[in-house]
Amino acid sequence: MPLPAALAARLAKRGIVKPADIEARENDRKEEEEVIAEDYDERERDRLGGDDDDPMNIVNLEKKFQGHAGCPNKYNIYHDCSKACVELWGSGKSEADPRYLRKKSKMLKKYPLPETWKEVYDPGLGRHYYWDTDADVVSWLPPTHPKASVSMCAAHLREERHMAEGDQDDDDEEEEEEEEEEKDEAQDETEADKEQEEAVAERKRRQREERERLRSRGRQKRRDNDLDPMDPASYSDIPRGTWSTGLPTQSDAKTGVDVTATGPLYQMRPYPSPGTILRANKKPPPSSDKIVSKPELP
């Protein structure tokens, strides 16, 4: 088994294998590949129709479309004769049935052939067909027969079928190539649009950051605990209060005195009158009216 090229080069670099040995092994590998390729070609040629000298070789398109002379199925345009037809049917029927020949003679006397028509024997079916040498059309019955059906020969129809299939394959390949190109173009357009959107978004982000930087230039950074300019503690000696500063608590007596005032006691005067304090602390009397949920009967 020949050495891989990379391994052989590495061994030659180290001096383990000589370059001459590498060339010899490379030549052996090429010869082995050629033998394998020839073997595959022979198998494919045998599968499709035999050797080049074989009359049914697929390379000979004219004979391929005409079919094997002894095959009774060659009139079917969807049947392609192969080497199996040659082995199975051989040369076909060398002579026609005498009863068929008598009936044919009577038919030709009643429906004679025109000048351009010619009678041809088919060894595959053991009967004759009729061929117009000018128009290159055929019929199983004389053209003057009322039931005659004149058409192109099976070889021409088979050739047209193969050509149509080849054209269809070419069209399918072209359509697939066009679809692949359209997909590639759509993918390229999508990627281009995505890149453009990303570029626009990046440009907007940079512009926004630039505006923020310009806006914040020359401006002191505000701390979280800065005083509100409207807070009295920011412009006077009043201590900084909280949200509950100045609100009455449950422990404070409802005397009506301003307990938030600081300094001497006179700043907390005048005291309210005792009656005002009692009235403010007095709870409303309970209601004597009954709560009625629905109208009562008189």
Secondary structure, 3 states (H helix, E strand, C coil): CCCCHHHHHHHHHHCCCCHHHHHHHHHHHHHHHHHHHHHHHHHHHHHHCCCCCCCCCCCCHHHHHHCCCCCCCCCCCCCCCCHHHHHHHCCCCCCCCHHHHHHHHHHHHHCCCCCCEEEEEECCCCEEEEEECCCCEEECCCCCCCCCCCECCHHHHHHHHHHHHHHHHHHHHHHHHHHHHHHHHHHHHHHHHHHHHHHHHHHHHHHHHHHHHHHHCCCCCCCCCCCCCCCHHHCCCCCCCCCCCCCCCCCCCCCCCCCCCCCCHHHHCCCCCHHHHHHHHCCCCCCCCCCCCCCCCC
